[in-house]
Structure formats: structure tokens, C-alpha cells
Amino acid sequence: MPRSAIVLGAGMVGVSAALHLRRRGYDVVLLDRQGPGEGASFGNGGLIQREAVYPHPFPRALAELRRIAGNRAIDVAYHPLALPGFVSPLLQYWWRSEPRRYLHAVQAHARLIVTCVDEHLALAAGTEAMALLRPIGWMRVFSEPRLFEAALAQAEAARRDYGVNFAGLDNQTLAAAEPHLLVERAGAIHWTDPLSVSDPHALTLAYARMFVEDGGTLAIGDAATLQRVASGWRAQTTAGPVEAAEVVVALGAASVQLTRRFGYAPPLFGKRGYHMHFGLRGNATLNRPVLDAESGFLLAPMRAGIRLTTGAEFARPDAPPSPVQLERAEPIARRLLPLADRLDATPWMGVRPCTPDMLPIIGRMPGQDGAWCAFGHAHQGLTLGPTTGRLLAGMMLGEAPFVAPEPYRPSRFSRGSARRFGKLAAEGSDGSAWRLTCSRQADRAVRRALLKTLAVATLAWPRAASAQGEARPIRLIVPASRAARRASSC
Ligand SMILES: Cc1cc2nc3c(=O)[nH]c(=O)nc-3n(C[C@H](O)[C@H](O)[C@H](O)COP(=O)(O)OP(=O)(O)OC[C@H]3O[C@@H](n4cnc5c(N)ncnc54)[C@H](O)[C@@H]3O)c2cc1C
């Protein structure tokens, strides 16, 4: 009897897992409520980031926190009223970003990242997908010499420790490499190993076509219909019910909505991002993707035009799109490159599925036989889809793993093992105050950091709130007594 699996979610991660399982002889149904690659995998920056050995840490410098709290930055924005829902995961994220803990995350992240180009090429070799993978790398351009010097030092460390290749360009070499950049810059780092995908959606579709050609089944349906049955798992599709012995959850940012029902609720949180395509004026060209380091937006030449992608936005999952970062980035992008008109009627929005320890969740779901997780790839899901697919398929078959899987194990977030630091709730009949309650698990360092963060937020709040159209002043209250802390549920 062949082994069987339902893979829920046909983004880059789910498609890659389904393809690897099929190639190992599994009967696989790949289920999504829409076509393959129409979630976050549709509109990302298209970078297969061999250089991304350092995952994005939570900022710890006070000046940086203040800049972000002001809510006028281009790289990070937030909906003030969404913050209560982010307090616990963001505090864990902050805690995990402490330099020694962050080093652990870097080492574990790097072990996946070093495989990414080879794993994509192994799937794409000899197929139509190869034409989408451009070996041109990408550039990070700097205006500030001081920041450029610091980035060069970090790039040297990445080369020494993780074999990342790059070229440092001064302003003249940069002008020669990208002759249509309009403003002189201090310099650039050209990461030379990464692949740039000319159409990320087409790449996911190409891998999905390989899956079908190899005998896999694509189905349309809602993952919320998943239920346990005697033979394993059942889900409803537009073609009727499907059953399999095993199930893989690869629903990106929506994964926890499902796993929670089965008793597993890791602190997954979403960072939204937007894109818009532009034409170029005259005979201008852009030879490779360019990230404006100080503003945090990317300009990538794609089949559809020059794609501008934005940094992170924190919002409630059901809040309508609010592409303010795109509005802020566009004038700067126009000063950087001779952009012509916008090419899309409305901005595209996608959600990066993030974890507080900056590592994806790959492996057996705690407490559920035959259920597996493959989500939480944050800023690098396009990059790590094929690596995750191969790793997970190997684990499901009990093969010796090609990357030690321990740091990504889902059980690190099981009930009882996760840290919860506190809770933020609106207070007062007019909702004009916030009460932040520290949990008993929060140690002194965390409490100190909370107070620091609160001080920054109190200073920045009036500006942040009015930037989001909320004119009401908001007071922040920290309960002082232990009794108050005990009374609260954290
Ligand atoms: C602006 C932006 C730029 C980015 N740039 C890059 C980059 O350059 N390089 C990189 O590596 N990564 C990048 N990323 C991150 C990357 O896009 C994501 O990490 C990746 O797409 C996640 O893939 P996934 O398969 O886990 O999720 P998704 O692609 O979101 O797939 C999840 C799938 O689940 C389906 N689904 C959800 N709920 C249900 C349900 N109830 N029933 C059925 N189906 C359901 C969705 O329809 C979707 O198809 C970027 C992200 C953004 C937003």
C-alpha cells in the first residue's frame, strides 16, 4: 500500500512538500482554497536568498525602537489598535533577539539557507522553471557611508562563517553596474550567490505542474474542513471528500487557525507586505534587484515590470489593506530610478508567517499522530520552500535528515514550553488607556525592557495614533502591585 498524505496549502512551501512526497512514492492530494501560489508566494520580492543567514531580529537599540514607535517609517508600520494582539509574540521575539540567543537562531537559520540555491536548482534543472531563475544576485545600496561600512563588516563575517559571497561596490562601480540609478550613493553590497526569480507565482506554478505530471492531485477546498477519521484524516474538496493517513499543514500565515483546533497554537504572527509594479521611462533598465538600505524597500525587475515591495506592517489579520509604506516609498523610489506610471490597479498584499525565534516550524505536530507542520518561514519562504519540502518528506519517511531538524521542531512551542511575557488590554469605558500586565515568567530583564518600551511608546504614541487617524490621546498604565499582577491572566 502506498503511503498517503493531504498537503494543506499550495504556496511555495506546500507545493515543494507535495512534490518531494510524491517523488518518494506517496499518494498526495495538494489542497488550497485557490490556485497554487496565490498567497504570499505570489507577490514577493523573488529573491532566493543564499545570503540571508542572519534572520531579521527585533530591534533592541532605543533610538531604533523610537523611530519605529513613531509609525512614520517606511520599513515598519503598525495599526496601533492591533498592538494588543502582538504583545506576547513580539516580546518573545524581542527576547529571542538578545545577542546570545540570536546567535543560536543565526546558526540554525544558516543551516537551512546554505542549501537553498542547490535545492531550487535540483527541482528546476531540465525544466521550464530554469528560465525563471536568474543567477544575477541582488544589491543593497547605501546613502550613509557609516552604515555602508558596518554592512561591509557584517558581510565579511557572513563570508567567513557561512560562505556567503559578495562584492563591495563604491559609487563609481555601482554607477557602472546600474547606469540608470539617478542618485549617487555611498556604495553597495552586491550579493552574488542569490537567484532572482522573474515571476515568483510562475515558479510555484511550475513546481505544481511537475507535481501533477508526477501523478499528484491538485484540489480546491477549505482546510477548515479537516477532521480526524479512523483511517487518518479527511478534508472536503469541490470534487468530494479526500482521505489520507497523514496531513501536512502548510497554510502560511493562516496555519495556526487550523492547528489550534487540534491543540497546537504556536505564537505565529504575520508581517504584511505590499507590492506595486511600475514601468521605466525611456530606455532605462534595472539589471538586478536593488534594496534601498535606509528605507527598506526593494525594486526588482520582473516580467510584470519593476516591482516595488515594502517592509513589514503589523495589523489585525482581518484589517483591510493599508499600503501607507508603498505611498511613503514611491517618491523615494522615483528619485532613485526613472519610474514611469503604476501598472497595477491596486497594490498587492501578502502576509509573511513569522515566529518569535525567527526559525520555521518543520516536523511532527505535537499530540497528533500523522500530522506534520511546514510553516513560519517569515521573510524567506520562497527561498526555503524546496529545502523544507525535502527535509519534511525525509522526516515523514524516517530517512536520515540532510539538515539536523531539531531547531525547527514544532514541540518547542507546545503548551507549557512557550514563554508568555504579558498581555496588553484596552481599559476604561472610552478605551483611552492601555493596561500592560507582566506575567510571572517575565524575568527582571524583560520587565526592564517592557518599561523602556512603554516609555518610548508613551512618547511616540500621539504621533503614531494621529498617523493612523486616531486623534484620541492614549494613556499607558503599568500595574505596580504584585496583587494586580496575580489577578490578571497572562
Ligand atoms: C512583500 C513581500 C516580499 C517578500 N520577499 C521575499 C523574497 O524575496 N524571498 C523570499 O524567500 N521570501 C519573500 N517573502 C516571504 C515569502 O513570500 C513567504 O515566506 C512565503 O511565500 C510563504 O510561503 P507559504 O507557502 O508558507 O505561504 P503562502 O504562499 O501564503 O501559501 C499558503 C497557502 O495556504 C492557502 N490557504 C490559507 N488558508 C486556507 C484555507 N483555510 N483553506 C485552503 N487553503 C488555505 C492560501 O490560499 C495559500 O495558497 C516576501 C513576502 C512579502 C509579503
The ligand as an SDF file (V2000), in Angstrom:
LIG
                    3D

 53 58  0  0  0  0  0  0  0  0999 V2000
    6.2640   41.8650    0.2050 C   0  0  0  0  0  0  0  0  0  0  0  0
    6.9230   40.5190    0.4420 C   0  0  0  0  0  0  0  0  0  0  0  0
    8.1760   40.2650   -0.0950 C   0  0  0  0  0  0  0  0  0  0  0  0
    8.8060   39.0370    0.1230 C   0  0  0  0  0  0  0  0  0  0  0  0
   10.0080   38.7620   -0.4970 N   0  0  0  0  0  0  0  0  0  0  0  0
   10.5670   37.5340   -0.3550 C   0  0  0  0  0  0  0  0  0  0  0  0
   11.7510   37.2010   -1.0690 C   0  0  0  0  0  0  0  0  0  0  0  0
   12.2900   37.9900   -1.8530 O   0  0  0  0  0  0  0  0  0  0  0  0
   12.2990   35.9680   -0.8690 N   0  0  0  0  0  0  0  0  0  0  0  0
   11.7250   35.0480   -0.0230 C   0  0  0  0  0  0  0  0  0  0  0  0
   12.2750   33.9600    0.1420 O   0  0  0  0  0  0  0  0  0  0  0  0
   10.5610   35.3250    0.6220 N   0  0  0  0  0  0  0  0  0  0  0  0
    9.9790   36.5400    0.4860 C   0  0  0  0  0  0  0  0  0  0  0  0
    8.8240   36.8390    1.1380 N   0  0  0  0  0  0  0  0  0  0  0  0
    8.2530   35.8340    2.0570 C   0  0  0  0  0  0  0  0  0  0  0  0
    7.5530   34.7260    1.2830 C   0  0  0  0  0  0  0  0  0  0  0  0
    6.6900   35.2740    0.3160 O   0  0  0  0  0  0  0  0  0  0  0  0
    6.7700   33.8460    2.2430 C   0  0  0  0  0  0  0  0  0  0  0  0
    7.5950   33.4240    3.3090 O   0  0  0  0  0  0  0  0  0  0  0  0
    6.2760   32.5930    1.5290 C   0  0  0  0  0  0  0  0  0  0  0  0
    5.5300   32.9410    0.3900 O   0  0  0  0  0  0  0  0  0  0  0  0
    5.4530   31.7210    2.4510 C   0  0  0  0  0  0  0  0  0  0  0  0
    5.0770   30.5980    1.6950 O   0  0  0  0  0  0  0  0  0  0  0  0
    3.9940   29.6040    2.2520 P   0  0  0  0  0  0  0  0  0  0  0  0
    3.8260   28.5250    1.2410 O   0  0  0  0  0  0  0  0  0  0  0  0
    4.3460   29.2290    3.6450 O   0  0  0  0  0  0  0  0  0  0  0  0
    2.6680   30.5030    2.3740 O   0  0  0  0  0  0  0  0  0  0  0  0
    1.6960   31.0680    1.2440 P   0  0  0  0  0  0  0  0  0  0  0  0
    2.4050   31.3240   -0.0250 O   0  0  0  0  0  0  0  0  0  0  0  0
    0.9550   32.2070    1.8550 O   0  0  0  0  0  0  0  0  0  0  0  0
    0.7180   29.8470    0.9910 O   0  0  0  0  0  0  0  0  0  0  0  0
   -0.2950   29.4920    1.9090 C   0  0  0  0  0  0  0  0  0  0  0  0
   -1.4510   28.9050    1.0900 C   0  0  0  0  0  0  0  0  0  0  0  0
   -2.4520   28.4650    2.0100 O   0  0  0  0  0  0  0  0  0  0  0  0
   -3.7170   28.7220    1.4210 C   0  0  0  0  0  0  0  0  0  0  0  0
   -4.7380   28.7720    2.4710 N   0  0  0  0  0  0  0  0  0  0  0  0
   -4.7730   29.5820    3.5700 C   0  0  0  0  0  0  0  0  0  0  0  0
   -5.8640   29.2970    4.3070 N   0  0  0  0  0  0  0  0  0  0  0  0
   -6.5170   28.2790    3.6740 C   0  0  0  0  0  0  0  0  0  0  0  0
   -7.6880   27.5300    3.9450 C   0  0  0  0  0  0  0  0  0  0  0  0
   -8.4510   27.7700    5.0370 N   0  0  0  0  0  0  0  0  0  0  0  0
   -8.0560   26.5570    3.1070 N   0  0  0  0  0  0  0  0  0  0  0  0
   -7.3200   26.2840    1.9950 C   0  0  0  0  0  0  0  0  0  0  0  0
   -6.1880   26.9610    1.6790 N   0  0  0  0  0  0  0  0  0  0  0  0
   -5.8020   27.9450    2.5040 C   0  0  0  0  0  0  0  0  0  0  0  0
   -3.5390   30.0560    0.7160 C   0  0  0  0  0  0  0  0  0  0  0  0
   -4.5070   30.1980   -0.3110 O   0  0  0  0  0  0  0  0  0  0  0  0
   -2.1160   29.9250    0.1760 C   0  0  0  0  0  0  0  0  0  0  0  0
   -2.0740   29.4510   -1.1420 O   0  0  0  0  0  0  0  0  0  0  0  0
    8.1670   38.0540    0.9300 C   0  0  0  0  0  0  0  0  0  0  0  0
    6.8930   38.2950    1.4520 C   0  0  0  0  0  0  0  0  0  0  0  0
    6.2710   39.5160    1.2130 C   0  0  0  0  0  0  0  0  0  0  0  0
    4.8860   39.7470    1.7650 C   0  0  0  0  0  0  0  0  0  0  0  0
  1  2  1  0
  2  3  1  0
  2 52  2  0
  3  4  2  0
  4  5  1  0
  4 50  1  0
  5  6  2  0
  6  7  1  0
  6 13  1  0
  7  8  2  0
  7  9  1  0
  9 10  1  0
 10 11  2  0
 10 12  1  0
 12 13  2  0
 13 14  1  0
 14 15  1  0
 14 50  1  0
 15 16  1  0
 16 17  1  0
 16 18  1  0
 18 19  1  0
 18 20  1  0
 20 21  1  0
 20 22  1  0
 22 23  1  0
 23 24  1  0
 24 25  2  0
 24 26  1  0
 24 27  1  0
 27 28  1  0
 28 29  2  0
 28 30  1  0
 28 31  1  0
 31 32  1  0
 32 33  1  0
 33 34  1  0
 33 48  1  0
 34 35  1  0
 35 36  1  0
 35 46  1  0
 36 37  1  0
 36 45  1  0
 37 38  2  0
 38 39  1  0
 39 40  1  0
 39 45  2  0
 40 41  1  0
 40 42  2  0
 42 43  1  0
 43 44  2  0
 44 45  1  0
 46 47  1  0
 46 48  1  0
 48 49  1  0
 50 51  2  0
 51 52  1  0
 52 53  1  0
M  END
$$$$
